[in-house]
Amino acid sequence: MNNNKILSLSLLLCGSVLASEFPPAAEIAAMTDQQRHALAAKTEVWTPVPPVVTVAPASAPLAAPSDALVLLGANSADLAQWRSVNSGKAVEWSLQEGELTVKPGSGDIQTLEKFCDIQLHLEWRAPKPDPAKTGQLRNNSGIFLQDKYEIQILDSYQNPTYPNGQAGSVYKQTVPLVNAMRPDGQWQQYDIIYRAPRFEGHKRLSAGFVTVLHNGVLVQNHTEILGTTEWIGPPQQPAHGCAPLKLQDHGDQVSFRNIWVRKLD
Ligand code: MG
């Protein structure tokens, strides 16, 4: 069993213990920022730090295969496939020559279409970092599978943070196997193979699993998804059906291009 799986398993086994360490949501909402950050720190995993691997510089976008649904191409009409989560209306993020950039403060965006099992290709780019911003504050975004399970997007090039929150992590669950970041300003590539959890009524029959390649390098190898992505507290396991893909506005001008998906179910 590798470190990655040991960490996931230990978090899973500790789930009931962890749950008892966290007050109800209403109490958390009434806390100060400092108190909330102290609670959030309980699910940060700081070791092991994934080794850094060097990858070739970014090349041209990988063309979508013929059976893929293009969610973001060079055509601005592609934005019709996305909606603001806050307003349910058209997205406010900027689109220029096929590059979609977060408009900080406008909120997350999600696809109109719902997905279950998928192969997903996504390219993203962190802008030049503000030296005053480090860790989770350095160009943070994320891709949420089925609106609930975040594969972290973060400028993790020479930017230490808790490894279960760095680029390629299943956020607050599983550390990536390696750090395959290109330097900031270059396009990064994610290829994600996702098997959705199965439910019968409210009962979870099987967990979700995800495989992630970052710039062509394996960082999640058929990783079990423990439940929903939570900044504070343990993952939850609500029953659900197919659901949208979501991109996160974490207040940074992260850009995206060439997003396409193949349905596997
Ligand atoms: Mg994020």
Residues whose N, C-alpha, C, O or C-beta is under 5 A from the ligand:
A	BS01	MG	N140 S141 G142 Q152 I153 Q248
